[in-house]
Amino acid sequence: MGPSFVIERLEFQRDGVWYARYFKGLVTFLVGHSKSGKSTAIEALLYPLGLTNATVMPEVRACQHVRLVFRVSGTRWQATRSGPDPRARVLVKNLDTPDELEHSLPVTTTRAGESTAGAFIQDLLGLPAAARGTTRVGLDEFYGTVMALRQNTISSEFLGGEKDTARILALEVLLGLWNKDLAGLEKNASETESRHRAARSALNQFNKLRDSGAVADPDSVRAEYEQKQREHLAAAERWKKASDLLTVAVGEHGRLVALHKAAEQQRRKTAKQAETARTELSSAAADQARAEGALNALLNPGPQGCTRCGQDLPERDPGLCRQCGQTHSGGEDHREQQIAAARAKAEQLKLRNKGLREAAEAAARAVEETEKAAGGALTARDSYEQDHLAPARKATQQAEKEAHGLSRDVAQLKRRLDDADFIRAQEKVVETAKETMEAAQAARDAAKTAHDVRRKDVTGRWSAFLLDRLRQINPAVETASIDPQDFTVRVKERGEPVKTFTDISVGGSPKVATNIAVLLSLRDLGRADPAVRVPPLLIIDSPLAGLGSTGLDHETSLRLIDTLISIADDPSPDGYACQVIAATNDALPRAYPGVREIHITAEQRFFDDAPVLDS
């Protein structure tokens, strides 16, 4: 049995004032006619715990807050939730540990690692989270499957009308039959089987290609591949040698280019120097010509005129000036001085021209030599490029092209060889996949066999408890069983064939009795088997619906009430008895010790007329 879950009171705040409904004792009946508000109270009862499928009735939305005070294994808790905003966070507090911080939990979350209010309560009840495929079970699924039977489904749907996948998974968790390891083994077996099928499919496809000739013979392809590999290695070696020779040729060609460049620079330099020498010689020759002309003019003077009138001067005696006729002062003939100076200058320029002519001739010879050297360097460079570099480059390019071509051939043959060898490799893959699959299936089957033994044992004992509970309500029941796989219930009455829940009557008392008997027997099983973690709390909306107040139906109603009340007499393992909260249209036929009735009418409603909460 799971830990005890006892509700003390439901509190709600309206207009700033707190009200409360108390659930004293272990059995409480909400009594009232149809539309008096019983189902509203039932729906609101566990709403503060963070349920997402709880119906938010107008009476609940009118409350500022709704709070549930309850005990789990004797520890008192309270859960507070907004009435107008069902998506607001739920506040959960441990009342026995006042210093402990209050938990503020979301109703739903998309953040990894964040716990919801429902998950927190689920953990308090010791119910693990479980999933199978897209089906997940949480507090809502446990509530709708084994903790509560609602009025709209109690007489028509098996265990509250939950989806079969969710109902089965929830019951497996409660019965201690949810095995994560088994689920992992089943998943592993399924995955290994899928891999084995995929490997066999690929092998079959390649076998068809081989039979059609689309895939070549592996041995011939391998021989061709190995030959091409050898040819490629030889070509790569030739390429390397040619590349090395090209490297040497490029280096030598570079040296010749550098020599030609240096010779050309020297040629331009000597040509410039020769041009400068020729320019200087030409200038000096002009200066010499001018000096010799001046000397000739002094040596052979022409007729001279008077500086004043311009007429020819008369001849004078030596030593007299031809213009003034006076004797020269200083004793030396000025003309002779000029002639001597002009003669000296001409001789000087002649000597200078001789030196410049020799320098120009030397420069011309240097130009000729450097031109010859530059031409030789250019010829050597071009000859080497034509005779050595170009052939080496061509040989390298041809070797590279050959090596690359053989490399492509090798790669293509490798792909063909891989395709040809795939059949052998795939046969090994299929064999390995089969061994892995068989090992995974064996592990799964062994675990499943042990699990099935436990499953049949649990459902067998559950079926025995179910038969006892059904006979308490309806003595005409002869046999009852619960299917170990999907928990389908089969019941046989005297004179009737075996029927599943769906086949039992059209609706009404037989289905109500079956639903209640299943839940009561599940709690009986929980007390006998510690691995069964069903919460003892049981909430039932209108268990007497469809049952009359006279004759056989009246007797069945009395037995049903007695059976419901009797479950509260059996304590849970932690010392607390199962709590039952139910809603009925009519008052109980007689007084039952320890059973409390809360009467709800149009004038005395559950929310509107609740007492103010004691401070």
Disulfide bonds with the S-S distance in Angstrom:
none
